[in-house]
Amino acid sequence: MIMEKEISSVEVLPSKSSQVTAVKVVVKEPETKQTQRGKRVGFVLVHAGAGYHSESKAKEYKHVCKRACQKAIEKLQAGALATDAVTAALIELEEEKHFNGLFPFFANFSFLGIKNPVSVANRLLCEGQKGKLSAGRIPPCFLVGEGAYRWAVDHGIPACPPGIMATRFSLAAFKRNKRKLELAEKVETDLIQLKKRRQSNEKENDSGTLDTVGAVVVDQEGNVAAAVSSGGLALKHPGRVGQAALYGCGCWAENTGAHNPYSTAVSTSGIYYFYKYLMKECSCALQTEDAHQALLETMQNKFIGSPFLANEDGVLGGVIVLRSCRCSAEPESSQEKPTLLVEFLWSHTTESMCVGYMSAQDGKAKTHISRLPPGAVAGQSVAIEGGVCRLESPDS
């Protein structure tokens, strides 16, 4: 069962670099018992992009997060592993046409022919765990281009006509960005104005930095998994592979071990530095006693305050994380029950971030659009929220 109580507070703190850091905290504690709806336990947290989410489409954003959570929970309730559950969540997010990143890679016209690239990533992981190939060959862990397409088809992943992957929005955005690029190449001095117009257009079209989605999951065995899916950069160079797709950049998951008291999972959305350098930092932050404070300091000091990003127009990114561990039942309990304690957080420097979360014993998913407080500046401020839930295995 999950027992929850919500406590909210907002505070504004000055950072070492004189920027304003907005901190928003939500803590969940035991409150009421809920009916156990399945024989399994598990938890999923998803995000549908860190960027700008208009109020007019808030219901759509929340609805797709809710569906993604439900798909993952259905897998967990059926006894599936965390990797299968997180894949199910991502497929649901990839299917949603409200987000550029939900047609990953196709949205910016690459990796043609596969509708749900996350299914290929999951299959690649599963095949790699089977051991060496014939003649002692090492199985692939990273595939691109035609080789990725052929491997996917050969392993039973259905192909699709490239034309169905391009939405009206993605085609319009492609043409708009192409025109801007052509103009910029002719008139270099107009670059600043072009950036301003692009940012304005992104808000008008409700598309600001919503091209990456992700999920993190813990299953009944305490195993964690993370996944990320991104549309990549508009007009990217042929052959470019973005950081979101690189191992250890876009997402990270690690079970408890000799040096790790917690199992941790991380999925991100943001500029290249966030992917490439902060993934492990976020994972390490979750191993400390106060994960909330450690993650806040990581976002503030190693992301916003990073000297590597001093020339960036805006240090924009978002992250969802969870950590879990086994713990004993309450002392007053007459019967010892295995309990899984899960702490989950999300943080962003963008104007907003849409998330959803659910346990295997919840009746429905909870969704939320996290926003920076009034007066906070995107790229210079960080919002952080989250909660804690205790999952008890049902009686046999």
Contacts in CASP RR format, 6 or more apart in sequence:
PFRMAT RR
TARGET T0000
AUTHOR 0000-0000-0000
METHOD contacts of the structure
MODEL  1
MIMEKEISSVEVLPSKSSQVTAVKVVVKEPETKQTQRGKRVGFVLVHAGA
GYHSESKAKEYKHVCKRACQKAIEKLQAGALATDAVTAALIELEEEKHFN
GLFPFFANFSFLGIKNPVSVANRLLCEGQKGKLSAGRIPPCFLVGEGAYR
WAVDHGIPACPPGIMATRFSLAAFKRNKRKLELAEKVETDLIQLKKRRQS
NEKENDSGTLDTVGAVVVDQEGNVAAAVSSGGLALKHPGRVGQAALYGCG
CWAENTGAHNPYSTAVSTSGIYYFYKYLMKECSCALQTEDAHQALLETMQ
NKFIGSPFLANEDGVLGGVIVLRSCRCSAEPESSQEKPTLLVEFLWSHTT
ESMCVGYMSAQDGKAKTHISRLPPGAVAGQSVAIEGGVCRLESPDS
1 33 0 8 1.000
1 34 0 8 1.000
1 36 0 8 1.000
1 361 0 8 1.000
1 391 0 8 1.000
1 392 0 8 1.000
2 34 0 8 1.000
2 359 0 8 1.000
2 361 0 8 1.000
2 362 0 8 1.000
2 389 0 8 1.000
2 390 0 8 1.000
2 391 0 8 1.000
3 29 0 8 1.000
3 30 0 8 1.000
3 31 0 8 1.000
3 32 0 8 1.000
3 33 0 8 1.000
3 34 0 8 1.000
3 389 0 8 1.000
3 390 0 8 1.000
4 28 0 8 1.000
4 29 0 8 1.000
4 30 0 8 1.000
4 31 0 8 1.000
4 32 0 8 1.000
4 389 0 8 1.000
5 28 0 8 1.000
5 29 0 8 1.000
5 30 0 8 1.000
5 31 0 8 1.000
6 26 0 8 1.000
6 27 0 8 1.000
6 28 0 8 1.000
7 25 0 8 1.000
7 26 0 8 1.000
7 27 0 8 1.000
7 28 0 8 1.000
7 29 0 8 1.000
8 24 0 8 1.000
8 25 0 8 1.000
8 26 0 8 1.000
9 24 0 8 1.000
9 25 0 8 1.000
10 22 0 8 1.000
10 23 0 8 1.000
10 24 0 8 1.000
10 25 0 8 1.000
10 373 0 8 1.000
11 23 0 8 1.000
11 25 0 8 1.000
12 20 0 8 1.000
12 21 0 8 1.000
12 22 0 8 1.000
12 23 0 8 1.000
12 373 0 8 1.000
12 376 0 8 1.000
13 20 0 8 1.000
13 21 0 8 1.000
13 23 0 8 1.000
14 20 0 8 1.000
14 21 0 8 1.000
15 21 0 8 1.000
15 300 0 8 1.000
15 301 0 8 1.000
15 304 0 8 1.000
15 305 0 8 1.000
16 300 0 8 1.000
16 301 0 8 1.000
16 305 0 8 1.000
17 304 0 8 1.000
17 305 0 8 1.000
19 304 0 8 1.000
19 305 0 8 1.000
19 377 0 8 1.000
19 380 0 8 1.000
19 381 0 8 1.000
20 375 0 8 1.000
20 376 0 8 1.000
20 377 0 8 1.000
20 380 0 8 1.000
20 381 0 8 1.000
21 296 0 8 1.000
21 300 0 8 1.000
21 304 0 8 1.000
21 381 0 8 1.000
21 382 0 8 1.000
22 372 0 8 1.000
22 373 0 8 1.000
22 376 0 8 1.000
22 381 0 8 1.000
22 382 0 8 1.000
22 383 0 8 1.000
23 296 0 8 1.000
23 382 0 8 1.000
23 383 0 8 1.000
23 384 0 8 1.000
24 370 0 8 1.000
24 373 0 8 1.000
24 383 0 8 1.000
24 384 0 8 1.000
24 385 0 8 1.000
25 292 0 8 1.000
25 384 0 8 1.000
25 385 0 8 1.000
25 386 0 8 1.000
26 385 0 8 1.000
26 386 0 8 1.000
26 387 0 8 1.000
27 386 0 8 1.000
27 387 0 8 1.000
27 388 0 8 1.000
28 386 0 8 1.000
28 387 0 8 1.000
28 388 0 8 1.000
28 389 0 8 1.000
29 388 0 8 1.000
30 390 0 8 1.000
34 361 0 8 1.000
34 362 0 8 1.000
34 363 0 8 1.000
36 361 0 8 1.000
36 394 0 8 1.000
37 77 0 8 1.000
37 360 0 8 1.000
37 361 0 8 1.000
37 362 0 8 1.000
37 363 0 8 1.000
38 77 0 8 1.000
38 360 0 8 1.000
38 361 0 8 1.000
38 394 0 8 1.000
39 77 0 8 1.000
39 394 0 8 1.000
40 76 0 8 1.000
40 77 0 8 1.000
40 78 0 8 1.000
40 79 0 8 1.000
40 219 0 8 1.000
40 220 0 8 1.000
40 360 0 8 1.000
41 76 0 8 1.000
41 220 0 8 1.000
41 340 0 8 1.000
41 359 0 8 1.000
41 360 0 8 1.000
41 361 0 8 1.000
41 391 0 8 1.000
41 392 0 8 1.000
41 393 0 8 1.000
41 394 0 8 1.000
42 73 0 8 1.000
42 76 0 8 1.000
42 217 0 8 1.000
42 218 0 8 1.000
42 219 0 8 1.000
42 220 0 8 1.000
42 340 0 8 1.000
42 342 0 8 1.000
42 359 0 8 1.000
42 360 0 8 1.000
42 391 0 8 1.000
43 217 0 8 1.000
43 218 0 8 1.000
43 322 0 8 1.000
43 324 0 8 1.000
43 340 0 8 1.000
43 342 0 8 1.000
43 344 0 8 1.000
43 357 0 8 1.000
43 358 0 8 1.000
43 359 0 8 1.000
43 360 0 8 1.000
43 389 0 8 1.000
43 391 0 8 1.000
44 68 0 8 1.000
44 69 0 8 1.000
44 72 0 8 1.000
44 73 0 8 1.000
44 76 0 8 1.000
44 85 0 8 1.000
44 86 0 8 1.000
44 89 0 8 1.000
44 215 0 8 1.000
44 216 0 8 1.000
44 217 0 8 1.000
44 357 0 8 1.000
44 358 0 8 1.000
44 359 0 8 1.000
45 215 0 8 1.000
45 216 0 8 1.000
45 217 0 8 1.000
45 320 0 8 1.000
45 322 0 8 1.000
45 344 0 8 1.000
45 346 0 8 1.000
45 355 0 8 1.000
45 356 0 8 1.000
45 357 0 8 1.000
46 65 0 8 1.000
46 68 0 8 1.000
46 69 0 8 1.000
46 72 0 8 1.000
46 89 0 8 1.000
46 93 0 8 1.000
46 213 0 8 1.000
46 214 0 8 1.000
46 215 0 8 1.000
46 216 0 8 1.000
46 320 0 8 1.000
46 355 0 8 1.000
46 356 0 8 1.000
46 357 0 8 1.000
47 65 0 8 1.000
47 213 0 8 1.000
47 214 0 8 1.000
47 215 0 8 1.000
47 267 0 8 1.000
47 269 0 8 1.000
47 318 0 8 1.000
47 320 0 8 1.000
47 346 0 8 1.000
47 353 0 8 1.000
47 354 0 8 1.000
47 355 0 8 1.000
47 356 0 8 1.000
48 61 0 8 1.000
48 64 0 8 1.000
48 65 0 8 1.000
48 68 0 8 1.000
48 93 0 8 1.000
48 96 0 8 1.000
48 99 0 8 1.000
48 102 0 8 1.000
48 210 0 8 1.000
48 213 0 8 1.000
48 354 0 8 1.000
48 355 0 8 1.000
49 99 0 8 1.000
49 209 0 8 1.000
49 210 0 8 1.000
49 211 0 8 1.000
49 212 0 8 1.000
49 213 0 8 1.000
49 214 0 8 1.000
49 269 0 8 1.000
49 318 0 8 1.000
49 353 0 8 1.000
49 354 0 8 1.000
50 209 0 8 1.000
50 210 0 8 1.000
50 212 0 8 1.000
50 269 0 8 1.000
50 270 0 8 1.000
50 316 0 8 1.000
50 317 0 8 1.000
50 318 0 8 1.000
50 319 0 8 1.000
50 348 0 8 1.000
50 349 0 8 1.000
50 350 0 8 1.000
50 352 0 8 1.000
50 353 0 8 1.000
51 208 0 8 1.000
51 209 0 8 1.000
51 210 0 8 1.000
51 269 0 8 1.000
51 316 0 8 1.000
51 317 0 8 1.000
51 348 0 8 1.000
51 350 0 8 1.000
51 351 0 8 1.000
51 352 0 8 1.000
51 353 0 8 1.000
51 378 0 8 1.000
52 202 0 8 1.000
52 203 0 8 1.000
52 206 0 8 1.000
52 207 0 8 1.000
52 208 0 8 1.000
52 209 0 8 1.000
52 210 0 8 1.000
52 350 0 8 1.000
52 351 0 8 1.000
52 352 0 8 1.000
53 61 0 8 1.000
53 206 0 8 1.000
53 210 0 8 1.000
53 351 0 8 1.000
53 352 0 8 1.000
53 353 0 8 1.000
53 354 0 8 1.000
53 369 0 8 1.000
54 206 0 8 1.000
56 206 0 8 1.000
57 98 0 8 1.000
57 206 0 8 1.000
58 369 0 8 1.000
60 98 0 8 1.000
61 98 0 8 1.000
61 354 0 8 1.000
61 367 0 8 1.000
61 369 0 8 1.000
62 354 0 8 1.000
62 356 0 8 1.000
62 367 0 8 1.000
62 368 0 8 1.000
62 369 0 8 1.000
63 367 0 8 1.000
64 92 0 8 1.000
64 93 0 8 1.000
64 96 0 8 1.000
64 98 0 8 1.000
64 99 0 8 1.000
64 102 0 8 1.000
65 93 0 8 1.000
65 354 0 8 1.000
65 355 0 8 1.000
65 356 0 8 1.000
65 365 0 8 1.000
65 367 0 8 1.000
66 356 0 8 1.000
66 364 0 8 1.000
66 365 0 8 1.000
66 367 0 8 1.000
67 92 0 8 1.000
67 96 0 8 1.000
68 89 0 8 1.000
68 90 0 8 1.000
68 92 0 8 1.000
68 93 0 8 1.000
68 215 0 8 1.000
68 356 0 8 1.000
69 89 0 8 1.000
69 356 0 8 1.000
69 357 0 8 1.000
69 358 0 8 1.000
69 365 0 8 1.000
70 358 0 8 1.000
70 364 0 8 1.000
70 365 0 8 1.000
71 88 0 8 1.000
71 89 0 8 1.000
71 91 0 8 1.000
71 92 0 8 1.000
72 85 0 8 1.000
72 86 0 8 1.000
72 88 0 8 1.000
72 89 0 8 1.000
72 215 0 8 1.000
72 217 0 8 1.000
72 358 0 8 1.000
73 85 0 8 1.000
73 358 0 8 1.000
73 359 0 8 1.000
73 360 0 8 1.000
73 362 0 8 1.000
73 365 0 8 1.000
74 88 0 8 1.000
75 84 0 8 1.000
75 85 0 8 1.000
75 88 0 8 1.000
76 82 0 8 1.000
76 85 0 8 1.000
76 217 0 8 1.000
76 219 0 8 1.000
76 220 0 8 1.000
76 360 0 8 1.000
77 360 0 8 1.000
79 219 0 8 1.000
79 220 0 8 1.000
80 88 0 8 1.000
80 219 0 8 1.000
81 219 0 8 1.000
81 223 0 8 1.000
81 225 0 8 1.000
82 217 0 8 1.000
82 218 0 8 1.000
82 219 0 8 1.000
82 222 0 8 1.000
82 223 0 8 1.000
82 224 0 8 1.000
82 225 0 8 1.000
82 253 0 8 1.000
83 122 0 8 1.000
83 125 0 8 1.000
83 126 0 8 1.000
83 225 0 8 1.000
84 122 0 8 1.000
85 217 0 8 1.000
85 219 0 8 1.000
85 225 0 8 1.000
86 215 0 8 1.000
86 216 0 8 1.000
86 217 0 8 1.000
86 225 0 8 1.000
86 226 0 8 1.000
86 227 0 8 1.000
87 118 0 8 1.000
87 119 0 8 1.000
87 121 0 8 1.000
87 122 0 8 1.000
87 227 0 8 1.000
89 214 0 8 1.000
89 215 0 8 1.000
89 217 0 8 1.000
89 227 0 8 1.000
90 116 0 8 1.000
90 118 0 8 1.000
90 213 0 8 1.000
90 214 0 8 1.000
90 215 0 8 1.000
90 227 0 8 1.000
90 228 0 8 1.000
90 229 0 8 1.000
91 116 0 8 1.000
91 118 0 8 1.000
91 119 0 8 1.000
93 99 0 8 1.000
93 102 0 8 1.000
93 213 0 8 1.000
93 214 0 8 1.000
93 215 0 8 1.000
93 229 0 8 1.000
94 101 0 8 1.000
94 102 0 8 1.000
94 103 0 8 1.000
94 104 0 8 1.000
94 115 0 8 1.000
94 116 0 8 1.000
94 117 0 8 1.000
94 118 0 8 1.000
94 213 0 8 1.000
94 229 0 8 1.000
95 102 0 8 1.000
95 116 0 8 1.000
96 102 0 8 1.000
97 103 0 8 1.000
97 167 0 8 1.000
97 169 0 8 1.000
99 210 0 8 1.000
99 211 0 8 1.000
99 213 0 8 1.000
100 107 0 8 1.000
100 108 0 8 1.000
100 169 0 8 1.000
100 170 0 8 1.000
100 173 0 8 1.000
100 207 0 8 1.000
100 210 0 8 1.000
100 211 0 8 1.000
100 231 0 8 1.000
101 107 0 8 1.000
101 210 0 8 1.000
101 211 0 8 1.000
101 212 0 8 1.000
101 213 0 8 1.000
101 229 0 8 1.000
101 230 0 8 1.000
101 231 0 8 1.000
101 232 0 8 1.000
102 213 0 8 1.000
102 229 0 8 1.000
103 165 0 8 1.000
103 166 0 8 1.000
103 167 0 8 1.000
103 170 0 8 1.000
103 231 0 8 1.000
104 111 0 8 1.000
104 117 0 8 1.000
104 118 0 8 1.000
104 213 0 8 1.000
104 229 0 8 1.000
104 230 0 8 1.000
104 231 0 8 1.000
104 232 0 8 1.000
105 111 0 8 1.000
105 117 0 8 1.000
105 230 0 8 1.000
105 231 0 8 1.000
105 232 0 8 1.000
106 112 0 8 1.000
106 113 0 8 1.000
106 115 0 8 1.000
106 162 0 8 1.000
106 165 0 8 1.000
106 166 0 8 1.000
106 170 0 8 1.000
106 231 0 8 1.000
107 165 0 8 1.000
107 167 0 8 1.000
107 170 0 8 1.000
107 211 0 8 1.000
107 231 0 8 1.000
107 232 0 8 1.000
108 170 0 8 1.000
108 174 0 8 1.000
108 211 0 8 1.000
108 231 0 8 1.000
108 232 0 8 1.000
108 233 0 8 1.000
108 234 0 8 1.000
108 235 0 8 1.000
108 236 0 8 1.000
109 166 0 8 1.000
109 174 0 8 1.000
110 145 0 8 1.000
110 236 0 8 1.000
110 238 0 8 1.000
110 239 0 8 1.000
111 117 0 8 1.000
111 144 0 8 1.000
111 145 0 8 1.000
111 148 0 8 1.000
111 149 0 8 1.000
112 149 0 8 1.000
112 162 0 8 1.000
112 165 0 8 1.000
113 149 0 8 1.000
113 159 0 8 1.000
113 160 0 8 1.000
113 161 0 8 1.000
113 162 0 8 1.000
113 165 0 8 1.000
114 120 0 8 1.000
114 148 0 8 1.000
114 149 0 8 1.000
114 152 0 8 1.000
114 157 0 8 1.000
114 159 0 8 1.000
114 160 0 8 1.000
115 158 0 8 1.000
115 160 0 8 1.000
115 164 0 8 1.000
115 165 0 8 1.000
117 229 0 8 1.000
118 227 0 8 1.000
118 229 0 8 1.000
119 157 0 8 1.000
120 143 0 8 1.000
120 148 0 8 1.000
120 151 0 8 1.000
120 152 0 8 1.000
120 157 0 8 1.000
121 227 0 8 1.000
122 227 0 8 1.000
123 152 0 8 1.000
123 155 0 8 1.000
123 157 0 8 1.000
124 140 0 8 1.000
124 141 0 8 1.000
124 143 0 8 1.000
124 151 0 8 1.000
127 139 0 8 1.000
127 155 0 8 1.000
128 139 0 8 1.000
128 141 0 8 1.000
130 139 0 8 1.000
131 139 0 8 1.000
132 138 0 8 1.000
132 139 0 8 1.000
133 139 0 8 1.000
140 151 0 8 1.000
141 247 0 8 1.000
142 246 0 8 1.000
142 247 0 8 1.000
143 151 0 8 1.000
144 239 0 8 1.000
144 241 0 8 1.000
145 239 0 8 1.000
149 159 0 8 1.000
152 159 0 8 1.000
153 159 0 8 1.000
169 205 0 8 1.000
169 207 0 8 1.000
173 205 0 8 1.000
173 207 0 8 1.000
173 234 0 8 1.000
174 234 0 8 1.000
174 235 0 8 1.000
176 201 0 8 1.000
177 198 0 8 1.000
177 234 0 8 1.000
177 235 0 8 1.000
178 235 0 8 1.000
180 194 0 8 1.000
180 197 0 8 1.000
180 198 0 8 1.000
181 235 0 8 1.000
183 190 0 8 1.000
183 194 0 8 1.000
184 190 0 8 1.000
184 191 0 8 1.000
184 194 0 8 1.000
195 313 0 8 1.000
202 208 0 8 1.000
202 209 0 8 1.000
209 269 0 8 1.000
209 270 0 8 1.000
209 316 0 8 1.000
209 317 0 8 1.000
209 350 0 8 1.000
211 230 0 8 1.000
211 231 0 8 1.000
211 232 0 8 1.000
212 228 0 8 1.000
212 229 0 8 1.000
212 230 0 8 1.000
212 231 0 8 1.000
212 232 0 8 1.000
212 244 0 8 1.000
212 268 0 8 1.000
212 269 0 8 1.000
212 270 0 8 1.000
213 228 0 8 1.000
213 229 0 8 1.000
213 230 0 8 1.000
213 269 0 8 1.000
214 226 0 8 1.000
214 227 0 8 1.000
214 228 0 8 1.000
214 229 0 8 1.000
214 251 0 8 1.000
214 267 0 8 1.000
214 269 0 8 1.000
214 320 0 8 1.000
215 226 0 8 1.000
215 227 0 8 1.000
215 267 0 8 1.000
215 320 0 8 1.000
216 224 0 8 1.000
216 225 0 8 1.000
216 226 0 8 1.000
216 251 0 8 1.000
216 253 0 8 1.000
216 265 0 8 1.000
216 266 0 8 1.000
216 267 0 8 1.000
216 320 0 8 1.000
216 321 0 8 1.000
216 322 0 8 1.000
216 344 0 8 1.000
217 224 0 8 1.000
217 225 0 8 1.000
217 226 0 8 1.000
217 265 0 8 1.000
218 224 0 8 1.000
218 263 0 8 1.000
218 265 0 8 1.000
218 322 0 8 1.000
218 324 0 8 1.000
218 340 0 8 1.000
218 342 0 8 1.000
219 225 0 8 1.000
220 340 0 8 1.000
220 360 0 8 1.000
220 393 0 8 1.000
222 255 0 8 1.000
222 263 0 8 1.000
222 324 0 8 1.000
222 326 0 8 1.000
222 340 0 8 1.000
223 255 0 8 1.000
223 263 0 8 1.000
224 253 0 8 1.000
224 254 0 8 1.000
224 255 0 8 1.000
224 263 0 8 1.000
224 264 0 8 1.000
224 265 0 8 1.000
224 322 0 8 1.000
224 324 0 8 1.000
225 253 0 8 1.000
225 265 0 8 1.000
226 251 0 8 1.000
226 252 0 8 1.000
226 253 0 8 1.000
226 265 0 8 1.000
226 266 0 8 1.000
226 267 0 8 1.000
227 251 0 8 1.000
227 267 0 8 1.000
228 244 0 8 1.000
228 250 0 8 1.000
228 251 0 8 1.000
228 267 0 8 1.000
228 268 0 8 1.000
228 269 0 8 1.000
229 244 0 8 1.000
230 242 0 8 1.000
230 244 0 8 1.000
230 245 0 8 1.000
230 269 0 8 1.000
231 244 0 8 1.000
232 242 0 8 1.000
232 244 0 8 1.000
233 240 0 8 1.000
233 242 0 8 1.000
236 242 0 8 1.000
242 272 0 8 1.000
242 275 0 8 1.000
243 249 0 8 1.000
243 250 0 8 1.000
243 272 0 8 1.000
243 275 0 8 1.000
243 276 0 8 1.000
244 250 0 8 1.000
244 268 0 8 1.000
244 275 0 8 1.000
246 275 0 8 1.000
246 276 0 8 1.000
248 279 0 8 1.000
248 280 0 8 1.000
249 275 0 8 1.000
249 276 0 8 1.000
249 279 0 8 1.000
250 267 0 8 1.000
250 268 0 8 1.000
250 275 0 8 1.000
250 279 0 8 1.000
251 265 0 8 1.000
251 266 0 8 1.000
251 267 0 8 1.000
251 268 0 8 1.000
251 279 0 8 1.000
252 264 0 8 1.000
252 265 0 8 1.000
252 266 0 8 1.000
252 279 0 8 1.000
252 280 0 8 1.000
252 282 0 8 1.000
252 283 0 8 1.000
253 263 0 8 1.000
253 264 0 8 1.000
253 265 0 8 1.000
253 266 0 8 1.000
254 260 0 8 1.000
254 263 0 8 1.000
254 264 0 8 1.000
254 265 0 8 1.000
254 283 0 8 1.000
255 263 0 8 1.000
256 262 0 8 1.000
256 263 0 8 1.000
256 325 0 8 1.000
260 287 0 8 1.000
261 287 0 8 1.000
261 325 0 8 1.000
262 286 0 8 1.000
262 287 0 8 1.000
262 323 0 8 1.000
262 324 0 8 1.000
262 325 0 8 1.000
263 323 0 8 1.000
263 324 0 8 1.000
263 325 0 8 1.000
264 283 0 8 1.000
264 286 0 8 1.000
264 287 0 8 1.000
264 321 0 8 1.000
264 322 0 8 1.000
264 323 0 8 1.000
265 321 0 8 1.000
265 322 0 8 1.000
265 323 0 8 1.000
266 279 0 8 1.000
266 282 0 8 1.000
266 283 0 8 1.000
266 286 0 8 1.000
266 319 0 8 1.000
266 320 0 8 1.000
266 321 0 8 1.000
267 319 0 8 1.000
267 320 0 8 1.000
267 321 0 8 1.000
268 274 0 8 1.000
268 275 0 8 1.000
268 278 0 8 1.000
268 279 0 8 1.000
268 282 0 8 1.000
268 317 0 8 1.000
268 318 0 8 1.000
268 319 0 8 1.000
268 320 0 8 1.000
269 317 0 8 1.000
269 318 0 8 1.000
269 319 0 8 1.000
269 353 0 8 1.000
270 316 0 8 1.000
270 317 0 8 1.000
270 318 0 8 1.000
271 309 0 8 1.000
271 312 0 8 1.000
271 314 0 8 1.000
271 315 0 8 1.000
271 316 0 8 1.000
271 317 0 8 1.000
273 303 0 8 1.000
273 306 0 8 1.000
273 308 0 8 1.000
273 309 0 8 1.000
273 312 0 8 1.000
274 303 0 8 1.000
274 317 0 8 1.000
274 318 0 8 1.000
274 319 0 8 1.000
277 302 0 8 1.000
277 306 0 8 1.000
277 308 0 8 1.000
278 298 0 8 1.000
278 302 0 8 1.000
278 303 0 8 1.000
278 319 0 8 1.000
281 298 0 8 1.000
281 302 0 8 1.000
282 295 0 8 1.000
282 298 0 8 1.000
282 319 0 8 1.000
282 321 0 8 1.000
283 321 0 8 1.000
285 291 0 8 1.000
285 294 0 8 1.000
285 295 0 8 1.000
285 297 0 8 1.000
285 298 0 8 1.000
285 321 0 8 1.000
286 294 0 8 1.000
286 295 0 8 1.000
286 321 0 8 1.000
286 323 0 8 1.000
287 323 0 8 1.000
288 294 0 8 1.000
291 321 0 8 1.000
291 323 0 8 1.000
291 343 0 8 1.000
291 345 0 8 1.000
292 345 0 8 1.000
292 384 0 8 1.000
292 386 0 8 1.000
295 319 0 8 1.000
295 321 0 8 1.000
295 345 0 8 1.000
295 347 0 8 1.000
295 384 0 8 1.000
296 347 0 8 1.000
296 382 0 8 1.000
296 384 0 8 1.000
299 319 0 8 1.000
299 347 0 8 1.000
299 349 0 8 1.000
299 382 0 8 1.000
299 384 0 8 1.000
300 382 0 8 1.000
303 309 0 8 1.000
303 315 0 8 1.000
303 317 0 8 1.000
303 349 0 8 1.000
303 382 0 8 1.000
304 315 0 8 1.000
304 349 0 8 1.000
304 379 0 8 1.000
304 380 0 8 1.000
304 381 0 8 1.000
304 382 0 8 1.000
305 315 0 8 1.000
306 315 0 8 1.000
309 315 0 8 1.000
314 378 0 8 1.000
314 379 0 8 1.000
314 380 0 8 1.000
315 349 0 8 1.000
315 379 0 8 1.000
315 380 0 8 1.000
316 349 0 8 1.000
316 350 0 8 1.000
316 378 0 8 1.000
316 379 0 8 1.000
317 348 0 8 1.000
317 349 0 8 1.000
317 350 0 8 1.000
318 346 0 8 1.000
318 347 0 8 1.000
318 348 0 8 1.000
318 349 0 8 1.000
318 350 0 8 1.000
318 353 0 8 1.000
319 346 0 8 1.000
319 347 0 8 1.000
319 348 0 8 1.000
320 344 0 8 1.000
320 345 0 8 1.000
320 346 0 8 1.000
320 355 0 8 1.000
321 344 0 8 1.000
321 345 0 8 1.000
321 346 0 8 1.000
321 347 0 8 1.000
322 342 0 8 1.000
322 343 0 8 1.000
322 344 0 8 1.000
322 345 0 8 1.000
323 342 0 8 1.000
323 343 0 8 1.000
324 340 0 8 1.000
324 341 0 8 1.000
324 342 0 8 1.000
324 343 0 8 1.000
325 340 0 8 1.000
325 341 0 8 1.000
326 338 0 8 1.000
326 339 0 8 1.000
326 340 0 8 1.000
326 341 0 8 1.000
327 339 0 8 1.000
327 340 0 8 1.000
327 341 0 8 1.000
327 390 0 8 1.000
328 336 0 8 1.000
328 339 0 8 1.000
329 335 0 8 1.000
329 336 0 8 1.000
329 337 0 8 1.000
329 339 0 8 1.000
329 392 0 8 1.000
337 392 0 8 1.000
337 393 0 8 1.000
338 392 0 8 1.000
338 393 0 8 1.000
339 390 0 8 1.000
339 391 0 8 1.000
339 392 0 8 1.000
339 393 0 8 1.000
340 390 0 8 1.000
340 391 0 8 1.000
340 392 0 8 1.000
340 393 0 8 1.000
341 388 0 8 1.000
341 389 0 8 1.000
341 390 0 8 1.000
341 391 0 8 1.000
342 359 0 8 1.000
342 388 0 8 1.000
342 389 0 8 1.000
342 390 0 8 1.000
342 391 0 8 1.000
343 386 0 8 1.000
343 387 0 8 1.000
343 388 0 8 1.000
344 357 0 8 1.000
344 386 0 8 1.000
344 387 0 8 1.000
344 388 0 8 1.000
344 389 0 8 1.000
345 384 0 8 1.000
345 385 0 8 1.000
345 386 0 8 1.000
345 387 0 8 1.000
346 353 0 8 1.000
346 355 0 8 1.000
346 370 0 8 1.000
346 384 0 8 1.000
346 385 0 8 1.000
346 386 0 8 1.000
347 382 0 8 1.000
347 383 0 8 1.000
347 384 0 8 1.000
347 385 0 8 1.000
348 370 0 8 1.000
348 382 0 8 1.000
348 383 0 8 1.000
349 378 0 8 1.000
349 379 0 8 1.000
349 380 0 8 1.000
349 381 0 8 1.000
349 382 0 8 1.000
349 383 0 8 1.000
350 372 0 8 1.000
350 378 0 8 1.000
350 379 0 8 1.000
351 371 0 8 1.000
351 372 0 8 1.000
351 378 0 8 1.000
352 369 0 8 1.000
352 370 0 8 1.000
352 371 0 8 1.000
352 372 0 8 1.000
353 369 0 8 1.000
353 370 0 8 1.000
353 383 0 8 1.000
354 367 0 8 1.000
354 368 0 8 1.000
354 369 0 8 1.000
354 370 0 8 1.000
355 367 0 8 1.000
355 368 0 8 1.000
355 369 0 8 1.000
355 370 0 8 1.000
356 365 0 8 1.000
356 366 0 8 1.000
356 367 0 8 1.000
356 368 0 8 1.000
357 365 0 8 1.000
357 366 0 8 1.000
358 364 0 8 1.000
358 365 0 8 1.000
358 366 0 8 1.000
359 389 0 8 1.000
359 391 0 8 1.000
360 391 0 8 1.000
361 391 0 8 1.000
361 394 0 8 1.000
368 385 0 8 1.000
370 383 0 8 1.000
370 385 0 8 1.000
371 383 0 8 1.000
372 378 0 8 1.000
372 381 0 8 1.000
372 383 0 8 1.000
373 383 0 8 1.000
376 383 0 8 1.000
END
